[in-house]
Amino acid sequence: MSHNSQVAATAEVQGSEPVPVELDTEVPGLLTFKHLDIYRSLDLGAKKHKWRTTKSQELFAFLFHHREEWVSKEILLDKLWGDVSQEKGLTHLHTSVYQIRKLLREWNMTGKLEYNMNRYRLLSGNLVSDVDQFEKSMVYNVITSDNIEDLRHMIPLYRGDYLEEHDYRWAQAKARELRRKYTALVMDIARWDMELGRGKEAIEQLTILQEREPYSEEICRLMMEVYASMDDQQGILRLYHSFTLTLNEDLGYQPEPETSRLYQNLTDK
C-alpha cells in the first residue's frame, strides 16, 4: 500500500460525513490494521514516526492494546523481554518508555505514559486510531439507511488483520475477534445491497472477502444467493465449482451439506 493511501486510510478514520469546519485534523493518527504506524496528523502527506527500536514500537503497541489500563512491569518484561535477563529487560524497558514519552512530547500529543507502583499505563489522549473508530461502529444491531454509509466507510479502514505484520502473539486473540467483526460487516452490507438490487456491488465486496477467507462456507452461500438474485446461473455454477475445487485440493474436504443443498435448490429452478 502506498504511503498516500495509508494516510488516506488515516484520514478515513474521521468518517465520511461532511466535515465540520472546526474538525481538528492536526491530531495525531494511529493505524493498527496490518501494520502499526503513527502519523503526525490526519492530513494527507503527514509525517510518519520512525521507531528507534522494534521493541519501543512493540511496547507502544502493547500499552495501546491495553490502553487506559494499568499493566505491571512483570507482565511487560515477561511478554516483551522474556528472552533476556531481567536486568537487561529492565534497561530495554526504561529506554523504550523514554522513547515513547519523547514521542508524545515532541508531537504535542495529549496522551500520557504514566508510571505508578511498578505499573505503567498509556492514556491515548487526542490520538485518533483506526481500531477505535472501527470498534465504535461495530455496535450496530442491524443495517439501516441511517448507518449504512458510515459502516461502508469502515471497510477500507481494515487494511489487514490487527497488527498482522508484526506477528505479536499477545495480539492474536484480538486480531481474530476483529476479523470476525469485519467478515460479518462485509456480509451484512452485501445482504443490504442484494436486497436493494445492487448484486454487482455485493459480489465485488464478497469476492475481496473470499480472498481473505477462501474456505468460508457462509461467504460461498451468500455469494450464490446474490448471483441467484441477479438470475445469474453461470455465476452460481462457476462459484460453486471453484469453491469445491479449492476445498478439495487444499483441505481434502467436500462442501457442507447446507452449501450443496443451497446449490441444488438454486440451480434446479
Beta strands, then each sheet from edge to edge (+ up, - down):
strand 1: 29-31
strand 2: 37-39
strand 3: 71-72
strand 4: 112-116
strand 5: 119-123
strand 6: 128-129
sheet 1: 2+ 1- 6-
sheet 2: 3+ 5- 4+
end
